[in-house]
């Protein structure tokens, strides 16, 4: 009996030693199929916007990206998915909802509506802004629909907000191919 117990103890010690070695070995990256989780923090007053009425926005983000999202009451958001690209897509979407656009930054947007005096461009999450007809091109634009179409992707610079809080955008001071800011190369003032 003593011999059997000594043998069992020796086997147990060997197994525990192998487990300890496996746990101590540094692991540089997760396995291909291991789920990944990232945490971001947003302002508490933006939680409602990320969730949307009846959970509409959060369901849309989950459906489009394939990531699982958990929002805490303190603004902590956990995003989980098997692929890092899905996490990044969900993270960017949430950041675009929870943050504010910066004046002077260049954004890629989509023309959502054309009117006589310009075009409305969705450029930052769910935010739209107006590109006035005078800000579409350096040359005179008689008819907005001659230059732009709904659904067209454009690069715009956020000029600021008017006295009623409406967003003002410009296309003519952004190179539509490269996204480069052309303000310093403009012959006239950018806010004209």
C-alpha positions as CSV (number, residue, x, y, z in Angstrom):
1,X,0.0,0.0,0.0
2,X,2.9,2.4,0.9
3,X,4.4,1.7,-2.5
4,X,1.2,2.5,-4.4
5,X,0.7,5.7,-2.4
6,X,4.3,6.8,-3.1
7,X,3.8,6.0,-6.8
8,X,0.6,8.0,-6.9
9,X,2.3,10.9,-5.2
10,X,5.2,10.8,-7.6
11,X,2.8,10.8,-10.6
12,X,0.8,13.7,-9.1
13,X,4.0,15.7,-8.5
14,X,5.1,15.1,-12.1
15,X,1.7,16.2,-13.5
16,X,1.7,19.4,-11.3
17,X,5.3,20.1,-12.4
18,X,4.3,19.9,-16.1
19,X,1.2,22.1,-15.5
20,X,3.4,24.7,-13.8
21,X,5.8,24.7,-16.7
22,X,3.0,25.2,-19.2
23,X,1.6,28.1,-17.2
24,X,4.9,29.9,-16.7
25,X,5.8,29.8,-20.4
26,X,5.2,33.2,-22.0
27,X,2.5,33.3,-24.6
28,X,3.0,35.9,-27.2
29,X,-0.3,35.7,-29.0
30,X,-3.7,34.1,-28.6
31,X,-4.7,31.1,-30.6
32,X,-6.4,31.7,-34.0
33,X,-9.8,30.7,-32.7
34,X,-9.5,32.2,-29.2
35,X,-12.1,35.0,-28.6
36,X,-10.7,38.4,-28.1
37,X,-12.1,41.1,-25.8
38,X,-11.3,44.8,-25.8
39,X,-12.6,47.4,-23.4
40,X,-13.2,51.1,-24.2
41,X,-14.7,53.9,-22.0
42,X,-17.2,56.4,-23.2
43,X,-18.9,59.3,-21.4
44,X,-21.9,58.2,-19.4
45,X,-24.1,60.7,-21.1
46,X,-23.4,59.0,-24.5
47,X,-24.6,55.5,-23.4
48,X,-28.1,56.3,-24.5
49,X,-26.9,57.2,-28.0
50,X,-24.9,54.0,-28.4
51,X,-27.8,51.9,-27.3
52,X,-30.4,53.8,-29.3
53,X,-34.2,53.8,-28.8
54,X,-35.3,50.2,-27.9
55,X,-31.7,49.0,-28.5
56,X,-31.9,49.7,-32.2
57,X,-28.3,51.2,-32.6
58,X,-26.6,48.5,-30.5
59,X,-28.4,45.7,-32.4
60,X,-27.4,47.3,-35.7
61,X,-23.7,47.5,-34.6
62,X,-23.8,43.8,-33.5
63,X,-25.5,42.6,-36.7
64,X,-23.2,44.6,-39.0
65,X,-19.8,43.8,-37.3
66,X,-20.5,40.4,-35.7
67,X,-19.1,41.5,-32.4
68,X,-20.7,41.0,-29.0
69,X,-21.1,44.2,-27.0
70,X,-21.7,44.7,-23.3
71,X,-22.2,48.2,-21.9
72,X,-21.8,49.0,-18.2
73,X,-23.5,51.8,-16.3
74,X,-20.2,53.6,-15.9
75,X,-19.6,53.9,-19.6
76,X,-17.3,50.8,-19.9
77,X,-17.9,48.9,-23.1
78,X,-16.6,45.4,-23.6
79,X,-16.4,44.3,-27.2
80,X,-15.8,40.6,-28.0
81,X,-15.3,38.7,-31.2
82,X,-13.2,35.9,-32.6
83,X,-11.6,38.3,-35.2
84,X,-9.8,41.5,-34.4
85,X,-11.2,43.2,-37.5
86,X,-14.8,42.8,-36.1
87,X,-13.7,44.3,-32.8
88,X,-12.1,47.3,-34.6
89,X,-15.2,47.9,-36.7
90,X,-17.4,47.9,-33.6
91,X,-15.0,50.1,-31.7
92,X,-14.8,52.7,-34.5
93,X,-18.6,52.7,-34.9
94,X,-19.1,53.3,-31.1
95,X,-16.4,56.0,-31.0
96,X,-18.1,57.8,-33.9
97,X,-21.3,57.9,-31.9
98,X,-19.8,58.7,-28.6
99,X,-17.3,61.4,-29.7
100,X,-17.7,64.8,-31.3
101,X,-16.2,65.8,-34.7
102,X,-13.2,68.1,-34.5
103,X,-13.2,71.4,-36.4
104,X,-10.4,71.4,-39.0
105,X,-10.3,67.7,-39.4
106,X,-10.9,65.9,-42.7
107,X,-13.5,63.1,-42.9
108,X,-14.7,60.8,-45.6
109,X,-18.5,61.0,-46.0
110,X,-21.4,60.1,-48.2
111,X,-23.8,62.5,-49.9
112,X,-27.2,61.7,-48.4
113,X,-29.3,64.6,-49.9
114,X,-28.9,67.2,-52.6
115,X,-30.7,70.5,-52.4
116,X,-30.5,73.7,-54.4
117,X,-28.1,75.4,-52.0
118,X,-25.7,72.5,-51.5
119,X,-25.5,68.9,-50.3
120,X,-25.9,67.2,-47.0
121,X,-23.1,64.8,-46.2
122,X,-23.1,62.0,-43.6
123,X,-19.5,62.4,-42.4
124,X,-19.2,61.3,-38.7
125,X,-21.2,58.3,-37.5
126,X,-24.8,59.5,-37.7
127,X,-23.9,63.1,-38.1
128,X,-24.7,65.1,-41.2
129,X,-23.4,68.4,-42.3
130,X,-24.0,70.9,-45.2
131,X,-21.6,71.5,-48.0
132,X,-22.8,74.8,-49.2
133,X,-22.8,75.2,-53.0
134,X,-20.0,77.7,-52.6
135,X,-17.8,75.1,-50.9
136,X,-18.2,72.3,-53.4
137,X,-15.6,73.4,-56.0
138,X,-13.3,76.3,-56.7
139,X,-15.2,77.1,-59.9
140,X,-18.8,78.2,-59.8
141,X,-21.3,75.4,-59.4
142,X,-24.7,76.3,-61.0
143,X,-26.5,73.1,-60.2
144,X,-25.3,70.8,-57.4
145,X,-26.6,67.7,-59.1
146,X,-24.2,68.3,-62.0
147,X,-21.3,67.8,-59.6
148,X,-22.6,65.4,-56.9
149,X,-24.9,62.4,-56.7
150,X,-26.6,60.9,-53.7
151,X,-24.6,58.0,-52.3
152,X,-21.3,59.5,-53.7
153,X,-18.3,59.2,-51.3
154,X,-16.6,62.6,-50.7
155,X,-13.9,64.0,-48.5
156,X,-14.9,67.0,-46.4
157,X,-13.3,69.3,-43.9
158,X,-15.3,70.4,-40.9
159,X,-15.2,74.2,-41.0
160,X,-17.3,74.7,-37.8
161,X,-20.8,75.4,-36.8
162,X,-23.1,78.3,-37.7
163,X,-24.9,80.4,-35.1
164,X,-27.8,77.9,-35.0
165,X,-25.4,75.0,-34.4
166,X,-25.6,73.6,-37.9
167,X,-22.5,71.8,-39.2
168,X,-20.6,73.6,-42.0
169,X,-18.4,71.4,-44.3
170,X,-16.2,72.1,-47.3
171,X,-15.1,69.9,-50.2
172,X,-13.1,72.5,-52.2
173,X,-10.3,72.7,-49.7
174,X,-9.8,69.0,-49.6
175,X,-8.1,67.0,-52.4
176,X,-10.8,64.5,-53.3
177,X,-8.2,61.9,-54.3
178,X,-5.7,62.0,-51.5
179,X,-7.7,63.7,-48.7
180,X,-5.0,66.3,-48.4
181,X,-5.9,69.7,-46.9
182,X,-5.5,72.3,-49.6
183,X,-6.2,75.4,-47.3
184,X,-2.7,76.8,-47.7
185,X,-2.9,76.4,-51.5
186,X,-6.2,78.2,-51.9
187,X,-6.1,81.5,-53.7
188,X,-9.0,82.9,-51.7
189,X,-10.0,82.5,-48.0
190,X,-11.4,79.0,-47.1
191,X,-14.4,80.3,-45.2
192,X,-15.6,82.4,-48.2
